[in-house]
Amino acid sequence: MKKWNEFSGSEKRMIIVLGVLVILIVLTFGRVNQGVRNGFSHFFSTPADTVQEK
């Protein structure tokens, strides 16, 4: 692997942008996953006549 000083300016920018994108994807994955689950539960919820009452 090259050392950081051996990369050109455009290569450094590309590496930084890719790193930031990876971090954003990792940080937002949980929120997106939760949002998708909430959306599915809203549209595909259990029908009222099959819900058991306590």
PQR file of N, CA, C, O and H, with PARSE charges and radii, in Angstrom:
ATOM      1  N   MET A   1       0.832  -1.195   0.000 -0.4000 1.5000
ATOM      2  CA  MET A   1       0.000   0.000   0.000 -0.0000 2.0000
ATOM      3  C   MET A   1       0.869   1.248   0.000  0.5500 1.7000
ATOM      4  O   MET A   1       1.987   1.255   0.514 -0.5500 1.4000
ATOM      5  N   LYS A   2       0.328   2.293  -0.586 -0.4000 1.5000
ATOM      6  CA  LYS A   2       1.044   3.565  -0.607 -0.0000 2.0000
ATOM      7  C   LYS A   2       0.914   4.263   0.741  0.5500 1.7000
ATOM      8  O   LYS A   2      -0.033   4.035   1.494 -0.5500 1.4000
ATOM      9  H   LYS A   2      -0.581   2.288  -1.004  0.4000 1.0000
ATOM     10  N   LYS A   3       1.878   5.107   1.020 -0.4000 1.5000
ATOM     11  CA  LYS A   3       1.767   5.962   2.194 -0.0000 2.0000
ATOM     12  C   LYS A   3       0.889   7.149   1.840  0.5500 1.7000
ATOM     13  O   LYS A   3       0.732   7.486   0.666 -0.5500 1.4000
ATOM     14  H   LYS A   3       2.647   5.292   0.408  0.4000 1.0000
ATOM     15  N   TRP A   4       0.317   7.782   2.857 -0.4000 1.5000
ATOM     16  CA  TRP A   4      -0.602   8.896   2.623 -0.0000 2.0000
ATOM     17  C   TRP A   4       0.054  10.008   1.808  0.5500 1.7000
ATOM     18  O   TRP A   4      -0.599  10.631   0.971 -0.5500 1.4000
ATOM     19  H   TRP A   4       0.445   7.508   3.810  0.4000 1.0000
ATOM     20  N   ASN A   5       1.342  10.259   2.048 -0.4000 1.5000
ATOM     21  CA  ASN A   5       2.038  11.343   1.344 -0.0000 2.0000
ATOM     22  C   ASN A   5       2.256  11.036  -0.136  0.5500 1.7000
ATOM     23  O   ASN A   5       2.515  11.950  -0.919 -0.5500 1.4000
ATOM     24  H   ASN A   5       1.872   9.753   2.728  0.4000 1.0000
ATOM     25  N   GLU A   6       2.156   9.781  -0.528 -0.4000 1.5000
ATOM     26  CA  GLU A   6       2.396   9.400  -1.915 -0.0000 2.0000
ATOM     27  C   GLU A   6       1.148   9.524  -2.791  0.5500 1.7000
ATOM     28  O   GLU A   6       1.246   9.399  -4.012 -0.5500 1.4000
ATOM     29  H   GLU A   6       1.945   9.039   0.109  0.4000 1.0000
ATOM     30  N   PHE A   7      -0.019   9.766  -2.196 -0.4000 1.5000
ATOM     31  CA  PHE A   7      -1.246   9.939  -2.975 -0.0000 2.0000
ATOM     32  C   PHE A   7      -1.309  11.353  -3.517  0.5500 1.7000
ATOM     33  O   PHE A   7      -0.845  12.293  -2.872 -0.5500 1.4000
ATOM     34  H   PHE A   7      -0.099   9.867  -1.204  0.4000 1.0000
ATOM     35  N   SER A   8      -1.881  11.504  -4.701 -0.4000 1.5000
ATOM     36  CA  SER A   8      -2.078  12.847  -5.259 -0.0000 2.0000
ATOM     37  C   SER A   8      -3.278  13.500  -4.571  0.5500 1.7000
ATOM     38  O   SER A   8      -4.015  12.846  -3.833 -0.5500 1.4000
ATOM     39  H   SER A   8      -2.258  10.741  -5.225  0.4000 1.0000
ATOM     40  N   GLY A   9      -3.460  14.777  -4.819 -0.4000 1.5000
ATOM     41  CA  GLY A   9      -4.552  15.506  -4.178 -0.0000 2.0000
ATOM     42  C   GLY A   9      -5.916  14.951  -4.521  0.5500 1.7000
ATOM     43  O   GLY A   9      -6.781  14.841  -3.652 -0.5500 1.4000
ATOM     44  H   GLY A   9      -2.861  15.308  -5.419  0.4000 1.0000
ATOM     45  N   SER A  10      -6.118  14.599  -5.783 -0.4000 1.5000
ATOM     46  CA  SER A  10      -7.428  14.068  -6.180 -0.0000 2.0000
ATOM     47  C   SER A  10      -7.669  12.689  -5.567  0.5500 1.7000
ATOM     48  O   SER A  10      -8.799  12.357  -5.209 -0.5500 1.4000
ATOM     49  H   SER A  10      -5.415  14.689  -6.489  0.4000 1.0000
ATOM     50  N   GLU A  11      -6.616  11.891  -5.448 -0.4000 1.5000
ATOM     51  CA  GLU A  11      -6.767  10.580  -4.811 -0.0000 2.0000
ATOM     52  C   GLU A  11      -7.111  10.729  -3.335  0.5500 1.7000
ATOM     53  O   GLU A  11      -7.938   9.984  -2.808 -0.5500 1.4000
ATOM     54  H   GLU A  11      -5.698  12.161  -5.740  0.4000 1.0000
ATOM     55  N   LYS A  12      -6.478  11.690  -2.666 -0.4000 1.5000
ATOM     56  CA  LYS A  12      -6.779  11.928  -1.250 -0.0000 2.0000
ATOM     57  C   LYS A  12      -8.235  12.346  -1.076  0.5500 1.7000
ATOM     58  O   LYS A  12      -8.919  11.860  -0.175 -0.5500 1.4000
ATOM     59  H   LYS A  12      -5.806  12.295  -3.094  0.4000 1.0000
ATOM     60  N   ARG A  13      -8.711  13.251  -1.941 -0.4000 1.5000
ATOM     61  CA  ARG A  13     -10.108  13.692  -1.849 -0.0000 2.0000
ATOM     62  C   ARG A  13     -11.059  12.525  -2.068  0.5500 1.7000
ATOM     63  O   ARG A  13     -12.059  12.398  -1.362 -0.5500 1.4000
ATOM     64  H   ARG A  13      -8.155  13.645  -2.673  0.4000 1.0000
ATOM     65  N   MET A  14     -10.753  11.669  -3.045 -0.4000 1.5000
ATOM     66  CA  MET A  14     -11.607  10.529  -3.325 -0.0000 2.0000
ATOM     67  C   MET A  14     -11.655   9.583  -2.121  0.5500 1.7000
ATOM     68  O   MET A  14     -12.727   9.093  -1.766 -0.5500 1.4000
ATOM     69  H   MET A  14      -9.940  11.772  -3.618  0.4000 1.0000
ATOM     70  N   ILE A  15     -10.524   9.326  -1.501 -0.4000 1.5000
ATOM     71  CA  ILE A  15     -10.472   8.442  -0.335 -0.0000 2.0000
ATOM     72  C   ILE A  15     -11.282   9.034   0.814  0.5500 1.7000
ATOM     73  O   ILE A  15     -12.010   8.313   1.496 -0.5500 1.4000
ATOM     74  H   ILE A  15      -9.653   9.724  -1.789  0.4000 1.0000
ATOM     75  N   ILE A  16     -11.157  10.343   1.032 -0.4000 1.5000
ATOM     76  CA  ILE A  16     -11.892  10.994   2.118 -0.0000 2.0000
ATOM     77  C   ILE A  16     -13.392  10.939   1.856  0.5500 1.7000
ATOM     78  O   ILE A  16     -14.170  10.647   2.764 -0.5500 1.4000
ATOM     79  H   ILE A  16     -10.566  10.928   0.478  0.4000 1.0000
ATOM     80  N   VAL A  17     -13.804  11.216   0.622 -0.4000 1.5000
ATOM     81  CA  VAL A  17     -15.229  11.175   0.283 -0.0000 2.0000
ATOM     82  C   VAL A  17     -15.783   9.770   0.462  0.5500 1.7000
ATOM     83  O   VAL A  17     -16.871   9.601   1.013 -0.5500 1.4000
ATOM     84  H   VAL A  17     -13.172  11.452  -0.116  0.4000 1.0000
ATOM     85  N   LEU A  18     -15.053   8.764   0.007 -0.4000 1.5000
ATOM     86  CA  LEU A  18     -15.515   7.383   0.172 -0.0000 2.0000
ATOM     87  C   LEU A  18     -15.614   7.008   1.645  0.5500 1.7000
ATOM     88  O   LEU A  18     -16.559   6.332   2.050 -0.5500 1.4000
ATOM     89  H   LEU A  18     -14.170   8.901  -0.441  0.4000 1.0000
ATOM     90  N   GLY A  19     -14.653   7.437   2.444 -0.4000 1.5000
ATOM     91  CA  GLY A  19     -14.693   7.166   3.881 -0.0000 2.0000
ATOM     92  C   GLY A  19     -15.903   7.799   4.544  0.5500 1.7000
ATOM     93  O   GLY A  19     -16.568   7.171   5.368 -0.5500 1.4000
ATOM     94  H   GLY A  19     -13.885   7.986   2.115  0.4000 1.0000
ATOM     95  N   VAL A  20     -16.188   9.052   4.181 -0.4000 1.5000
ATOM     96  CA  VAL A  20     -17.352   9.738   4.751 -0.0000 2.0000
ATOM     97  C   VAL A  20     -18.640   9.035   4.335  0.5500 1.7000
ATOM     98  O   VAL A  20     -19.550   8.875   5.149 -0.5500 1.4000
ATOM     99  H   VAL A  20     -15.647   9.562   3.511  0.4000 1.0000
ATOM    100  N   LEU A  21     -18.722   8.618   3.081 -0.4000 1.5000
ATOM    101  CA  LEU A  21     -19.917   7.910   2.618 -0.0000 2.0000
ATOM    102  C   LEU A  21     -20.117   6.598   3.371  0.5500 1.7000
ATOM    103  O   LEU A  21     -21.241   6.263   3.747 -0.5500 1.4000
ATOM    104  H   LEU A  21     -17.984   8.748   2.420  0.4000 1.0000
ATOM    105  N   VAL A  22     -19.046   5.863   3.590 -0.4000 1.5000
ATOM    106  CA  VAL A  22     -19.149   4.602   4.329 -0.0000 2.0000
ATOM    107  C   VAL A  22     -19.626   4.867   5.752  0.5500 1.7000
ATOM    108  O   VAL A  22     -20.483   4.149   6.267 -0.5500 1.4000
ATOM    109  H   VAL A  22     -18.133   6.135   3.285  0.4000 1.0000
ATOM    110  N   ILE A  23     -19.074   5.897   6.387 -0.4000 1.5000
ATOM    111  CA  ILE A  23     -19.486   6.232   7.757 -0.0000 2.0000
ATOM    112  C   ILE A  23     -20.963   6.614   7.789  0.5500 1.7000
ATOM    113  O   ILE A  23     -21.694   6.173   8.676 -0.5500 1.4000
ATOM    114  H   ILE A  23     -18.379   6.481   5.969  0.4000 1.0000
ATOM    115  N   LEU A  24     -21.410   7.430   6.833 -0.4000 1.5000
ATOM    116  CA  LEU A  24     -22.820   7.824   6.792 -0.0000 2.0000
ATOM    117  C   LEU A  24     -23.737   6.627   6.576  0.5500 1.7000
ATOM    118  O   LEU A  24     -24.801   6.539   7.188 -0.5500 1.4000
ATOM    119  H   LEU A  24     -20.816   7.788   6.113  0.4000 1.0000
ATOM    120  N   ILE A  25     -23.330   5.710   5.711 -0.4000 1.5000
ATOM    121  CA  ILE A  25     -24.145   4.522   5.458 -0.0000 2.0000
ATOM    122  C   ILE A  25     -24.258   3.680   6.718  0.5500 1.7000
ATOM    123  O   ILE A  25     -25.341   3.197   7.050 -0.5500 1.4000
ATOM    124  H   ILE A  25     -22.465   5.782   5.213  0.4000 1.0000
ATOM    125  N   VAL A  26     -23.151   3.502   7.419 -0.4000 1.5000
ATOM    126  CA  VAL A  26     -23.170   2.696   8.644 -0.0000 2.0000
ATOM    127  C   VAL A  26     -24.033   3.360   9.710  0.5500 1.7000
ATOM    128  O   VAL A  26     -24.797   2.685  10.400 -0.5500 1.4000
ATOM    129  H   VAL A  26     -22.272   3.894   7.150  0.4000 1.0000
ATOM    130  N   LEU A  27     -23.915   4.685   9.850 -0.4000 1.5000
ATOM    131  CA  LEU A  27     -24.669   5.381  10.892 -0.0000 2.0000
ATOM    132  C   LEU A  27     -26.162   5.445  10.589  0.5500 1.7000
ATOM    133  O   LEU A  27     -26.974   5.430  11.514 -0.5500 1.4000
ATOM    134  H   LEU A  27     -23.295   5.234   9.290  0.4000 1.0000
ATOM    135  N   THR A  28     -26.537   5.516   9.324 -0.4000 1.5000
ATOM    136  CA  THR A  28     -27.955   5.642   8.989 -0.0000 2.0000
ATOM    137  C   THR A  28     -28.620   4.301   8.720  0.5500 1.7000
ATOM    138  O   THR A  28     -29.836   4.256   8.537 -0.5500 1.4000
ATOM    139  H   THR A  28     -25.877   5.528   8.573  0.4000 1.0000
ATOM    140  N   PHE A  29     -27.869   3.213   8.690 -0.4000 1.5000
ATOM    141  CA  PHE A  29     -28.472   1.917   8.369 -0.0000 2.0000
ATOM    142  C   PHE A  29     -29.527   1.538   9.394  0.5500 1.7000
ATOM    143  O   PHE A  29     -30.597   1.051   9.029 -0.5500 1.4000
ATOM    144  H   PHE A  29     -26.881   3.249   8.839  0.4000 1.0000
ATOM    145  N   GLY A  30     -29.239   1.754  10.677 -0.4000 1.5000
ATOM    146  CA  GLY A  30     -30.206   1.414  11.720 -0.0000 2.0000
ATOM    147  C   GLY A  30     -31.483   2.213  11.590  0.5500 1.7000
ATOM    148  O   GLY A  30     -32.576   1.676  11.765 -0.5500 1.4000
ATOM    149  H   GLY A  30     -28.370   2.149  10.973  0.4000 1.0000
ATOM    150  N   ARG A  31     -31.353   3.506  11.280 -0.4000 1.5000
ATOM    151  CA  ARG A  31     -32.536   4.357  11.126 -0.0000 2.0000
ATOM    152  C   ARG A  31     -33.355   3.944   9.918  0.5500 1.7000
ATOM    153  O   ARG A  31     -34.584   3.902   9.980 -0.5500 1.4000
ATOM    154  H   ARG A  31     -30.465   3.942  11.137  0.4000 1.0000
ATOM    155  N   VAL A  32     -32.687   3.641   8.829 -0.4000 1.5000
ATOM    156  CA  VAL A  32     -33.398   3.221   7.615 -0.0000 2.0000
ATOM    157  C   VAL A  32     -34.108   1.900   7.867  0.5500 1.7000
ATOM    158  O   VAL A  32     -35.263   1.728   7.478 -0.5500 1.4000
ATOM    159  H   VAL A  32     -31.689   3.675   8.778  0.4000 1.0000
ATOM    160  N   ASN A  33     -33.421   0.971   8.514 -0.4000 1.5000
ATOM    161  CA  ASN A  33     -34.000  -0.332   8.809 -0.0000 2.0000
ATOM    162  C   ASN A  33     -35.236  -0.171   9.694  0.5500 1.7000
ATOM    163  O   ASN A  33     -36.260  -0.814   9.460 -0.5500 1.4000
ATOM    164  H   ASN A  33     -32.482   1.111   8.830  0.4000 1.0000
ATOM    165  N   GLN A  34     -35.140   0.682  10.705 -0.4000 1.5000
ATOM    166  CA  GLN A  34     -36.277   0.917  11.592 -0.0000 2.0000
ATOM    167  C   GLN A  34     -37.423   1.591  10.834  0.5500 1.7000
ATOM    168  O   GLN A  34     -38.587   1.250  11.042 -0.5500 1.4000
ATOM    169  H   GLN A  34     -34.309   1.204  10.896  0.4000 1.0000
ATOM    170  N   GLY A  35     -37.102   2.536   9.967 -0.4000 1.5000
ATOM    171  CA  GLY A  35     -38.134   3.210   9.182 -0.0000 2.0000
ATOM    172  C   GLY A  35     -38.857   2.258   8.250  0.5500 1.7000
ATOM    173  O   GLY A  35     -40.074   2.344   8.089 -0.5500 1.4000
ATOM    174  H   GLY A  35     -36.156   2.813   9.799  0.4000 1.0000
ATOM    175  N   VAL A  36     -38.111   1.350   7.634 -0.4000 1.5000
ATOM    176  CA  VAL A  36     -38.735   0.367   6.740 -0.0000 2.0000
ATOM    177  C   VAL A  36     -39.662  -0.540   7.537  0.5500 1.7000
ATOM    178  O   VAL A  36     -40.769  -0.845   7.094 -0.5500 1.4000
ATOM    179  H   VAL A  36     -37.122   1.280   7.765  0.4000 1.0000
ATOM    180  N   ARG A  37     -39.211  -0.972   8.718 -0.4000 1.5000
ATOM    181  CA  ARG A  37     -40.058  -1.823   9.557 -0.0000 2.0000
ATOM    182  C   ARG A  37     -41.331  -1.086   9.981  0.5500 1.7000
ATOM    183  O   ARG A  37     -42.420  -1.660   9.957 -0.5500 1.4000
ATOM    184  H   ARG A  37     -38.311  -0.724   9.078  0.4000 1.0000
ATOM    185  N   ASN A  38     -41.191   0.187  10.370 -0.4000 1.5000
ATOM    186  CA  ASN A  38     -42.370   0.957  10.763 -0.0000 2.0000
ATOM    187  C   ASN A  38     -43.320   1.134   9.585  0.5500 1.7000
ATOM    188  O   ASN A  38     -44.537   1.066   9.758 -0.5500 1.4000
ATOM    189  H   ASN A  38     -40.306   0.653  10.389  0.4000 1.0000
ATOM    190  N   GLY A  39     -42.780   1.358   8.397 -0.4000 1.5000
ATOM    191  CA  GLY A  39     -43.618   1.498   7.213 -0.0000 2.0000
ATOM    192  C   GLY A  39     -44.376   0.223   6.899  0.5500 1.7000
ATOM    193  O   GLY A  39     -45.567   0.270   6.590 -0.5500 1.4000
ATOM    194  H   GLY A  39     -41.791   1.413   8.257  0.4000 1.0000
ATOM    195  N   PHE A  40     -43.703  -0.914   6.975 -0.4000 1.5000
ATOM    196  CA  PHE A  40     -44.370  -2.178   6.706 -0.0000 2.0000
ATOM    197  C   PHE A  40     -45.430  -2.464   7.760  0.5500 1.7000
ATOM    198  O   PHE A  40     -46.509  -2.959   7.433 -0.5500 1.4000
ATOM    199  H   PHE A  40     -42.736  -0.953   7.226  0.4000 1.0000
ATOM    200  N   SER A  41     -45.137  -2.158   9.021 -0.4000 1.5000
ATOM    201  CA  SER A  41     -46.129  -2.421  10.063 -0.0000 2.0000
ATOM    202  C   SER A  41     -47.331  -1.498   9.900  0.5500 1.7000
ATOM    203  O   SER A  41     -48.443  -1.859  10.285 -0.5500 1.4000
ATOM    204  H   SER A  41     -44.261  -1.755   9.287  0.4000 1.0000
ATOM    205  N   HIS A  42     -47.120  -0.311   9.334 -0.4000 1.5000
ATOM    206  CA  HIS A  42     -48.248   0.607   9.112 -0.0000 2.0000
ATOM    207  C   HIS A  42     -49.156   0.086   7.999  0.5500 1.7000
ATOM    208  O   HIS A  42     -50.378   0.132   8.133 -0.5500 1.4000
ATOM    209  H   HIS A  42     -46.217  -0.018   9.021  0.4000 1.0000
ATOM    210  N   PHE A  43     -48.586  -0.400   6.922 -0.4000 1.5000
ATOM    211  CA  PHE A  43     -49.389  -0.842   5.786 -0.0000 2.0000
ATOM    212  C   PHE A  43     -49.832  -2.297   5.895  0.5500 1.7000
ATOM    213  O   PHE A  43     -50.870  -2.674   5.351 -0.5500 1.4000
ATOM    214  H   PHE A  43     -47.593  -0.437   6.813  0.4000 1.0000
ATOM    215  N   PHE A  44     -49.054  -3.107   6.590 -0.4000 1.5000
ATOM    216  CA  PHE A  44     -49.384  -4.527   6.702 -0.0000 2.0000
ATOM    217  C   PHE A  44     -49.583  -4.909   8.161  0.5500 1.7000
ATOM    218  O   PHE A  44     -49.050  -5.920   8.617 -0.5500 1.4000
ATOM    219  H   PHE A  44     -48.211  -2.801   7.032  0.4000 1.0000
ATOM    220  N   SER A  45     -50.347  -4.107   8.897 -0.4000 1.5000
ATOM    221  CA  SER A  45     -50.572  -4.401  10.307 -0.0000 2.0000
ATOM    222  C   SER A  45     -51.570  -5.549  10.440  0.5500 1.7000
ATOM    223  O   SER A  45     -52.253  -5.919   9.485 -0.5500 1.4000
ATOM    224  H   SER A  45     -50.781  -3.285   8.527  0.4000 1.0000
ATOM    225  N   THR A  46     -51.633  -6.093  11.635 -0.4000 1.5000
ATOM    226  CA  THR A  46     -52.546  -7.195  11.896 -0.0000 2.0000
ATOM    227  C   THR A  46     -53.982  -6.673  11.844  0.5500 1.7000
ATOM    228  O   THR A  46     -54.280  -5.649  12.458 -0.5500 1.4000
ATOM    229  H   THR A  46     -51.078  -5.792  12.410  0.4000 1.0000
ATOM    230  N   PRO A  47     -54.860  -7.339  11.141 -0.5600 1.5000
ATOM    231  CA  PRO A  47     -56.249  -6.879  11.074  0.2800 2.0000
ATOM    232  C   PRO A  47     -56.891  -6.820  12.458  0.5500 1.7000
ATOM    233  O   PRO A  47     -56.552  -7.613  13.336 -0.5500 1.4000
ATOM    234  N   ALA A  48     -57.811  -5.885  12.651 -0.4000 1.5000
ATOM    235  CA  ALA A  48     -58.406  -5.658  13.966 -0.0000 2.0000
ATOM    236  C   ALA A  48     -59.187  -6.869  14.460  0.5500 1.7000
ATOM    237  O   ALA A  48     -59.244  -7.104  15.667 -0.5500 1.4000
ATOM    238  H   ALA A  48     -58.086  -5.241  11.937  0.4000 1.0000
ATOM    239  N   ASP A  49     -59.787  -7.639  13.568 -0.4000 1.5000
ATOM    240  CA  ASP A  49     -60.596  -8.773  14.025 -0.0000 2.0000
ATOM    241  C   ASP A  49     -59.746  -9.953  14.472  0.5500 1.7000
ATOM    242  O   ASP A  49     -60.272 -10.870  15.103 -0.5500 1.4000
ATOM    243  H   ASP A  49     -59.741  -7.448  12.587  0.4000 1.0000
ATOM    244  N   THR A  50     -58.443  -9.964  14.166 -0.4000 1.5000
ATOM    245  CA  THR A  50     -57.590 -11.065  14.608 -0.0000 2.0000
ATOM    246  C   THR A  50     -56.746 -10.697  15.817  0.5500 1.7000
ATOM    247  O   THR A  50     -56.031 -11.544  16.352 -0.5500 1.4000
ATOM    248  H   THR A  50     -58.015  -9.220  13.654  0.4000 1.0000
ATOM    249  N   VAL A  51     -56.819  -9.443  16.257 -0.4000 1.5000
ATOM    250  CA  VAL A  51     -56.043  -9.027  17.420 -0.0000 2.0000
ATOM    251  C   VAL A  51     -56.727  -9.559  18.662  0.5500 1.7000
ATOM    252  O   VAL A  51     -57.937  -9.406  18.830 -0.5500 1.4000
ATOM    253  H   VAL A  51     -57.401  -8.755  15.822  0.4000 1.0000
ATOM    254  N   GLN A  52     -55.943 -10.188  19.539 -0.4000 1.5000
ATOM    255  CA  GLN A  52     -56.509 -10.752  20.762 -0.0000 2.0000
ATOM    256  C   GLN A  52     -56.591  -9.674  21.829  0.5500 1.7000
ATOM    257  O   GLN A  52     -55.637  -8.928  22.047 -0.5500 1.4000
ATOM    258  H   GLN A  52     -54.960 -10.312  19.402  0.4000 1.0000
ATOM    259  N   GLU A  53     -57.729  -9.598  22.486 -0.4000 1.5000
ATOM    260  CA  GLU A  53     -57.891  -8.635  23.568 -0.0000 2.0000
ATOM    261  C   GLU A  53     -57.544  -9.304  24.875  0.5500 1.7000
ATOM    262  O   GLU A  53     -57.754 -10.504  25.051 -0.5500 1.4000
ATOM    263  H   GLU A  53     -58.505 -10.204  22.309  0.4000 1.0000
ATOM    264  N   LYS A  54     -57.005  -8.507  25.804 -0.4000 1.5000
ATOM    265  CA  LYS A  54     -56.624  -9.064  27.116 -0.0000 2.0000
ATOM    266  C   LYS A  54     -57.815  -9.097  28.039  0.5500 1.7000
ATOM    267  O   LYS A  54     -57.696  -9.531  29.185 -0.5500 1.4000
ATOM    268  H   LYS A  54     -56.834  -7.532  25.662  0.4000 1.0000
TER
END
